[in-house]
């Protein structure tokens, strides 16, 4: 664990679109599930409208946009069918983003605690981490199963910070302003959530262009541009300007 004077105390990763190139896989699973109901849409629409939601809020938004009711029994069936489709697709097509293993290994080697705060289901995240061989690197994992409200609500990031503090991985700084805790996000919705939780955010332009990530404190084209030293320098520069 870094010393209390270390500028980089912990890193929280979003998952889909940051660690793994899974958004196209989620899209395929949604389309397999929705096609029989005549609710298909193209990938550009998925990115523009639904990419920041967890499965629950995505289905709600899709039906609302179509002007169709979503009865509770259908809602639960769709969640179940989408998960089954996603699990099948992941086993064949999952790919990490370049640089993920290197960055995670660097952070672990430096003793920087890691967490995940994602809108995906816990079972899906654990499956993908096992496939990637990264499960042990993330002792704190916050998923859609752990929160009532998905991003852009800050609940998932607030919970991740609390769990890191409970483990002794973060100092008990002022509530809402965790010192030295950095988030890596890929969507405007996720960045909004992390900023609302009082966190320093680095945007990676895997899902949106850099110019669309303007709310982030820093933004880079791809995750492979990041290193422990560069993340540390981001925090130091921000502290010096404060």
Secondary structure, 3 states (H helix, E strand, C coil): CCCCCCCCCEEEECCECCCECCHHHHHHHHHHHHHHHCCCCCHHHHHHHHCCCCHHHHHHHHHHHCCCCCCHHHHHHHHHHHHHHHHHHHHHHCCECCCHHHHHHHHHHCCCEEEEECCCCHHHHHHHHHHHCCHHHCCEEECHHHCCCCCCCCHHHHHHHHHHHHCCCCCCCCCCCCCCEEEEECCHHHHHHHHHCCCEEEEECCCCCHHHHCCCCEEECCHHHCCHHHHHHHHHHHHHHC
